[in-house]
Amino acid sequence: MNHSVVRHCRAAATSFVLAAAAFAAAAPAAADALVDRSYPVLPTIQEAHLQSVDPDYDPNPNAPWRLSTGPTTPPLTSFEDWFRGYTAERGVSWPEGSSLAYSPLLGRIDVRNTEANHALFRRVVARWQRQQIRVSLQFASAAPAAFRELGLEDALGTSLSPEEWSALRARLAEHQGVELRDCPTVLSHPGTTDMAKGVSEVLYPTEFAVEPFRGADGKTGVRVEPQEFNTRFVGCIAQVTPNVSSEQWLSLELTPAAVYPPSWRDFAGPGSPVAGSLRQPFFPVFSLATIAALHDGRTLVFGGAVVDEPDKGPRVQLLFVSAERVLLDGGPLPFAVPVEEPTPPDLETRRFLILPTVWELAVLDAGGEPFSVTNVVPYLRKLAGHAGVDWPDGSFVRFDQIDWTAVVRNTPENLDRFRRALVRERLVPFQFRVRTRFLSATPEAFEALSLFGTLGGSFSPDDWAALRAKLDATPGVETRAWPTLLAQTGFTVTIKGVTEFVYPTEYEVKPLVLVDNGTNAPPVMDWSVAAVEPQEFNTREVGQIVQLTPTLSSDGGRVSVDLTSSLVLPPVWKDYAAPGFGAMEQPFFPDFSAATSLDLLPGYTVLLGGAIVDDPATGRHHEFFAIGVDLVGLDGEPLEHPATP
């Protein structure tokens, strides 16, 4: 073919394509036009397929509730048919000409549908797409008066919704007695440990070499050589390991810390020839270590420890931790997409997270039959019946094995009864809210309140609220700190509000050594030129430390706690140096501590202590420690407690 003809044909074809494209761009697409899109998905979507189409499919074949085995039914529904039905239950329609194709090799679902249906499909398929976890930490501190004024004690250990956290943060930002500080945020994969820090590296000596000398002009002096420097990070250090449980909630392993600029103490003493040269830092620290669980998007509240900050005085420390799963485009992960069905009047639909033990109970209730999802729904209905739940027209209960939830439609009253039934059987996820208080009372207040009879007592929530109000209103009684955190059963957790006091445990007096090089006589010590050298520094944490391991009994009616609590007050100092030799100071630390194992009823509070400690600042006081443990759901709401035996 002639080359000019080829060029002409190509030019004509190009013009036609451009004209068609321009026409298509100018003409708006019809609302119901079908659009092709691809969605990357993870291999776990195949597991969801098997769970849904095979009633006998068991994702935990070696679990203890597998009392017997039986033949499994091969999946009869293709992945494409199953997922079209699954999305249709959640509002996605499939008009004529639409299609869905799944490629396990490519990890991709190709969909042809309308824009409106693509928007719904994107929400449904998001849980099987690659995701990350965004964790945000907000450090804050409040003056004790502001802490009480804002009622922040009641917020400790709670789980806030996004709206509640936004409102509380706005109140904190407006209050003059509250300071919002570092707010590090990390974006990470589940199971990885991430750290964000904004710090200054403070270097300080841990040893000193002190040497008196006499110069050629006959003048004397003392040289000080700092040695063996140590580094301390001052600022915010946020370390977190986020995870997603098999039941689709978030678990955070937290070890955050806030370290404040130090105050300094000179161990040379006033009038020493090396005054100002033997300084050691005292670092104020707020830290905790725990594992806690939460729903996507919620915020956990920790804190209540008190730290004596330089130039600011005692401050109540607070930490707010938020977490949510996000897709790679930054959008939040849609969770628990509701079943789109017309709801009859006076009925509501709620989802309840269910623990895997529901399978064991369902199998036992069915007489040890092989595991089947079909066993769970009859068991849930039977459990609800014992709680007085009836089932009016239009109501239902379904078990969604993919989301590990019970989907229940019923009246609000019946839904509340259903939740209480799940709580009584401990079928909902929970954790411990550990509430503690360090209290002190003058001997006069101690006798006036007859507190001797309350020691070792266990108080119900109402009785403790009444005693707490009485303590708060009585002159001579002081709450020193409110350390509170969330914990999971069997894990050891710690919360601290301390100042690290660094002090020497040894001293050596260094005189001026005179040496006569012309004789073999021993050196002559000139004690008129001498200095004190501090050695072997030790660190003591001054403040509050609570460490405990809570464990829930098998019937859910008793919490066992292995507890170590400590309150160390700022020291008084005694100088052991003889006159004219500088300073040889040693600290005397007032210390109130307890180490015990005790049992608590959920929701109850125990008051321990009563020992008398000489407080250098305020005199003699009886010191107390109160501890209470609540069982709370992932929404932060207290669970209903079993009847007191």
Residue pairs with C-beta under 8 A, 6 or more apart in sequence:
31 114
31 115
31 116
32 95
32 114
33 114
33 115
34 95
34 97
34 98
34 112
34 113
34 114
35 112
35 113
35 114
35 115
35 118
36 110
36 111
36 112
37 110
37 111
37 118
38 108
38 109
38 110
38 111
39 108
39 109
39 110
39 111
39 121
39 122
39 125
39 129
40 107
40 108
40 129
40 130
41 102
41 107
41 108
41 109
41 125
41 128
41 129
42 107
42 128
42 129
42 130
43 104
43 107
44 128
45 83
45 128
46 79
46 104
47 59
48 128
48 402
49 75
49 79
49 82
49 83
50 57
50 75
51 57
51 59
51 373
51 401
51 402
52 82
52 86
52 401
52 402
53 75
53 76
53 77
53 82
54 72
54 73
54 74
54 75
55 73
55 372
55 373
55 374
56 70
56 71
56 72
56 73
56 370
56 371
56 372
57 72
57 373
58 66
58 371
60 66
60 356
60 359
63 356
63 359
63 360
64 360
65 357
65 359
65 360
65 363
65 364
65 371
66 363
66 371
67 363
67 364
67 368
68 368
68 369
68 370
69 370
70 369
70 370
77 85
79 102
80 100
80 101
80 102
83 100
83 102
83 109
84 94
84 100
86 124
87 120
87 121
87 124
87 125
88 94
89 339
89 340
90 120
90 123
90 124
90 337
90 338
90 339
90 340
91 120
91 340
92 113
92 117
92 120
92 121
92 124
93 117
94 100
94 113
94 117
95 113
95 114
95 117
97 112
98 111
98 112
98 113
98 114
98 117
99 110
99 111
99 112
100 109
100 110
100 111
100 112
101 109
101 110
102 108
102 109
102 110
103 109
103 110
109 125
111 118
111 121
113 121
123 334
123 337
124 334
124 337
126 327
126 331
126 333
126 334
127 248
127 333
127 334
127 335
129 327
129 328
130 327
130 328
131 325
131 326
131 327
131 328
131 333
132 187
132 188
132 189
132 325
132 326
132 327
132 328
133 187
133 188
133 189
133 190
133 242
133 244
133 250
133 323
133 324
133 325
133 326
134 185
134 186
134 187
134 323
134 324
134 325
134 326
135 185
135 186
135 187
135 188
135 194
135 240
135 242
135 252
135 321
135 322
135 323
136 183
136 184
136 185
136 321
136 322
136 323
137 182
137 183
137 184
137 185
137 196
137 238
137 240
137 256
137 319
137 320
137 321
137 322
138 169
138 180
138 181
138 182
138 183
138 319
138 320
138 321
138 322
139 180
139 181
139 182
139 183
139 236
139 256
139 258
139 286
139 317
139 318
139 319
140 172
140 178
140 179
140 180
140 181
140 317
140 318
140 319
140 320
141 178
141 179
141 181
141 307
141 309
141 315
141 316
141 317
141 318
142 150
142 152
142 172
142 175
142 177
142 178
142 179
142 315
142 316
142 318
143 177
143 178
143 313
143 314
143 315
143 316
144 306
144 314
144 315
144 316
145 177
146 175
146 176
146 177
146 178
147 153
147 177
147 316
149 175
149 177
150 171
150 172
150 175
150 178
152 316
152 318
153 304
153 482
153 484
155 168
155 301
156 301
156 302
156 303
156 304
156 435
156 482
156 484
157 301
157 302
157 433
157 434
157 435
157 484
157 485
157 486
157 630
157 632
157 636
158 300
158 301
158 433
158 636
159 294
159 295
159 298
159 299
159 300
159 301
159 632
159 634
159 635
159 636
160 168
160 298
160 299
160 300
160 301
160 320
160 636
161 297
161 298
161 299
162 297
162 298
162 299
164 299
165 298
165 299
165 320
165 322
169 180
169 320
172 178
172 180
173 180
179 315
181 236
181 258
182 198
182 235
182 236
182 238
182 258
184 196
184 197
184 198
184 236
184 238
185 196
186 194
186 195
186 196
186 238
186 240
187 326
188 194
188 240
188 242
190 242
190 243
190 244
191 241
191 242
191 243
192 241
193 239
193 240
193 241
193 253
194 239
194 240
194 241
194 242
195 237
195 238
195 239
195 240
196 236
196 238
197 233
197 235
197 236
197 237
197 238
198 235
198 236
199 233
199 234
199 235
199 236
199 237
199 259
200 233
200 234
200 235
200 261
201 231
201 232
201 233
201 234
202 231
202 232
202 233
202 234
202 261
202 262
202 281
202 283
203 229
203 230
203 231
204 229
204 230
204 232
204 279
204 280
204 281
205 226
205 227
205 228
205 229
205 230
206 227
206 228
206 229
206 230
206 537
207 226
207 227
207 228
207 535
207 537
208 224
208 225
208 226
208 227
208 277
208 278
208 533
208 534
208 535
209 224
209 225
209 227
209 533
210 222
210 223
210 224
210 225
210 274
210 510
210 531
210 532
210 533
211 222
211 223
211 225
211 510
212 220
212 221
212 222
212 223
212 273
212 510
212 511
212 512
212 513
212 526
212 529
212 530
212 531
213 220
213 221
213 222
213 223
213 512
214 220
214 512
214 514
214 526
214 529
215 221
220 512
220 529
221 273
222 273
222 274
222 529
222 531
224 274
224 277
224 278
232 259
232 262
232 281
232 283
233 259
234 259
234 260
234 261
234 262
234 283
235 258
235 259
236 256
236 257
236 258
237 256
237 257
237 258
237 259
238 256
239 254
239 255
239 256
240 252
240 253
240 254
240 255
240 256
240 321
241 252
241 253
242 250
242 251
242 252
242 253
242 323
243 250
243 251
243 252
243 253
244 250
244 251
244 325
245 251
245 293
246 356
246 404
247 353
247 354
247 355
247 356
247 404
247 429
248 335
248 353
248 403
248 404
249 293
249 294
249 295
249 296
249 353
249 429
249 634
250 293
250 294
250 295
250 296
250 323
250 324
250 325
251 291
251 292
251 293
252 291
252 292
252 293
252 294
252 300
252 321
252 323
253 290
253 291
254 288
254 289
254 290
254 291
254 292
254 321
255 287
255 288
255 289
256 287
256 288
256 319
256 321
257 285
257 286
257 287
258 285
258 286
258 287
258 317
259 283
259 284
259 285
260 283
260 284
260 285
260 307
260 309
260 310
261 310
262 281
262 282
262 283
262 284
262 310
263 281
263 282
263 310
264 279
264 280
264 281
264 282
265 279
265 280
265 282
265 503
266 275
266 276
266 277
266 278
266 279
267 278
267 279
267 280
267 503
267 504
267 534
267 583
267 585
268 274
268 275
268 276
268 277
268 278
268 531
268 532
268 582
268 583
269 275
269 532
269 575
269 577
269 582
269 583
269 585
270 583
271 582
272 531
272 532
272 582
272 583
273 531
273 582
274 531
274 582
278 534
280 502
280 503
280 504
280 537
281 502
282 499
282 500
282 501
282 502
283 499
283 500
284 307
284 308
284 309
284 310
284 498
284 499
284 500
285 307
285 496
285 497
285 498
285 499
285 500
285 541
286 303
286 305
286 307
286 317
286 319
286 496
286 497
287 494
287 495
287 496
288 302
288 319
288 485
288 493
288 494
288 495
288 496
289 493
289 494
289 495
290 302
290 485
290 486
290 487
290 491
290 493
290 494
290 495
291 487
291 488
291 491
291 493
292 300
292 321
292 431
292 485
292 486
292 487
292 488
293 429
293 431
293 488
293 634
294 300
294 323
294 634
295 335
295 634
295 635
296 323
296 324
296 325
296 332
296 333
296 335
297 322
297 323
297 324
297 332
298 322
298 323
298 634
298 635
298 636
299 320
299 321
299 322
300 320
300 321
300 322
300 486
301 318
301 319
301 320
302 318
302 319
302 320
302 321
302 484
302 485
302 486
302 495
303 316
303 317
303 318
303 319
303 482
303 483
303 484
304 316
304 317
304 318
304 436
304 481
304 482
304 483
304 484
304 495
305 316
305 317
305 481
305 482
305 483
305 495
305 496
305 497
305 543
305 544
306 314
306 315
306 316
306 317
306 480
306 481
306 497
306 543
306 544
307 314
307 315
307 317
307 497
307 498
307 499
307 543
308 314
308 315
308 499
308 543
308 570
309 315
316 481
316 482
317 497
324 332
324 333
325 332
325 333
325 335
326 332
326 333
327 333
336 351
336 403
336 405
338 349
338 351
339 349
339 398
339 407
343 349
343 394
343 409
344 393
344 394
346 411
347 392
347 394
347 395
347 409
347 410
347 411
348 409
348 410
348 411
348 412
348 415
349 407
349 408
349 409
350 407
350 408
350 415
351 400
351 403
351 405
351 406
351 407
351 408
352 405
352 406
352 408
352 418
352 419
352 422
352 428
353 404
353 405
353 428
353 429
353 634
354 399
354 404
354 405
354 406
354 422
354 427
354 428
355 426
355 427
355 428
355 429
356 404
357 426
357 427
358 376
358 379
358 380
358 399
358 427
359 371
359 375
359 376
361 379
361 425
361 427
362 375
362 376
362 378
362 379
363 369
363 370
363 371
363 375
365 375
365 378
365 379
365 382
366 375
366 378
366 379
369 375
373 399
373 401
376 399
377 397
377 398
377 399
380 397
380 399
380 406
381 391
381 397
383 421
383 422
383 425
384 397
384 414
384 417
384 418
384 421
386 421
387 417
387 418
387 420
387 421
387 424
388 417
389 410
389 414
389 417
389 418
389 421
390 414
391 410
391 414
392 410
392 411
394 409
395 408
395 409
395 410
395 411
395 414
396 407
396 408
396 409
397 406
397 407
397 408
397 409
397 418
398 406
398 407
398 408
399 405
399 406
399 407
400 406
400 407
406 418
406 422
408 415
408 418
410 418
419 428
420 640
422 428
423 633
423 639
423 640
424 640
424 642
426 556
428 633
428 639
429 633
429 634
430 631
430 632
430 633
430 634
430 639
431 486
431 487
431 488
431 489
431 631
431 632
431 634
432 486
432 487
432 488
432 489
432 550
432 552
432 559
432 629
432 630
432 631
432 632
433 484
433 486
433 629
433 630
433 631
433 632
433 638
434 484
434 485
434 486
434 487
434 493
434 546
434 548
434 550
434 627
434 628
434 629
435 482
435 484
435 605
435 626
435 627
435 628
435 629
435 630
436 482
436 483
436 484
436 546
436 565
436 625
436 626
436 627
436 628
437 479
437 481
437 482
437 624
437 625
437 626
438 479
438 480
438 481
438 483
438 544
438 565
438 567
438 623
438 624
438 625
439 471
439 477
439 478
439 479
439 480
439 609
439 623
439 624
439 625
439 626
440 477
440 478
440 480
440 613
440 615
440 621
440 622
440 623
440 624
441 449
441 451
441 471
441 474
441 476
441 477
441 478
441 621
441 622
441 624
442 476
442 477
442 619
442 620
442 621
442 622
443 612
443 620
443 621
443 622
444 476
445 451
445 474
445 475
445 476
445 477
446 452
446 610
446 622
448 474
448 476
449 470
449 471
449 474
449 477
451 610
451 622
451 624
452 610
454 467
454 607
455 607
455 608
455 609
455 610
455 624
456 606
456 607
456 608
457 606
457 607
458 600
458 601
458 604
458 605
458 606
459 467
459 604
459 605
459 606
459 607
460 603
460 604
460 644
461 603
461 604
461 605
464 604
464 605
464 626
464 628
467 607
471 477
471 479
472 479
478 621
480 544
480 567
481 497
481 543
481 544
481 567
483 495
483 497
483 544
483 546
484 495
485 493
485 495
486 632
487 493
487 548
487 550
489 550
489 551
489 552
490 549
490 550
490 551
491 549
492 547
492 548
492 549
492 562
493 547
493 548
493 549
494 545
494 546
494 547
495 545
495 546
496 541
496 543
496 544
496 545
496 546
497 543
497 544
498 541
498 542
498 543
498 544
498 545
498 568
499 541
499 542
499 543
499 570
500 539
500 540
500 541
500 542
501 539
501 540
501 541
501 542
501 571
501 587
502 537
502 538
502 539
503 537
503 538
503 540
503 585
503 586
503 587
504 534
504 535
504 536
504 537
504 538
505 535
505 536
505 537
505 538
506 534
506 535
506 536
507 532
507 533
507 534
507 535
507 576
507 577
507 584
508 532
508 533
508 535
509 530
509 531
509 532
509 533
509 581
510 530
510 531
510 532
510 533
511 525
511 526
511 527
511 529
511 530
512 525
512 526
512 527
512 528
512 529
512 530
513 523
513 524
513 525
513 526
514 523
514 524
514 525
514 526
515 523
515 524
516 524
530 581
531 582
532 577
532 581
532 582
532 583
532 584
540 568
540 587
540 589
541 568
542 568
542 569
542 570
542 571
542 589
543 567
543 568
544 565
544 566
544 567
545 564
545 565
545 566
545 568
546 563
546 564
546 565
546 566
547 563
547 564
547 565
548 561
548 562
548 563
548 564
548 565
548 627
549 561
549 562
550 559
550 560
550 561
550 629
551 559
551 560
551 561
552 558
552 559
552 560
552 631
553 559
553 560
555 642
556 602
556 631
556 642
557 601
557 602
557 641
557 642
557 645
558 599
558 600
558 601
558 602
559 599
559 600
559 601
559 602
559 629
559 631
560 597
560 598
560 599
560 600
561 597
561 598
561 599
561 600
561 627
561 629
562 597
563 594
563 595
563 596
563 597
563 598
563 627
564 593
564 594
564 595
565 593
565 594
565 595
565 625
565 627
566 591
566 592
566 593
566 594
567 591
567 592
567 593
567 623
567 625
568 589
568 590
568 591
568 592
568 593
569 589
569 590
569 591
569 613
569 615
569 616
569 617
570 616
570 617
571 587
571 588
571 589
571 590
571 616
572 587
572 588
572 616
573 585
573 586
573 587
573 588
574 585
574 586
574 588
575 583
575 584
575 585
576 584
576 585
576 586
577 583
577 584
590 613
590 614
590 615
590 616
591 613
592 609
592 611
592 613
592 623
592 625
594 608
594 609
594 625
596 608
598 606
600 606
600 627
600 628
600 629
601 641
601 644
602 629
602 630
602 631
602 639
602 641
602 642
603 628
603 629
603 630
603 631
603 638
603 641
604 628
604 629
605 626
605 627
605 628
606 626
606 627
606 628
607 624
607 625
607 626
608 624
608 625
608 626
608 627
609 622
609 623
609 624
609 625
610 622
610 623
610 624
611 622
611 623
612 620
612 621
612 622
612 623
613 620
613 621
613 623
614 620
615 621
630 638
631 638
631 639
631 641
632 638
632 639
633 639
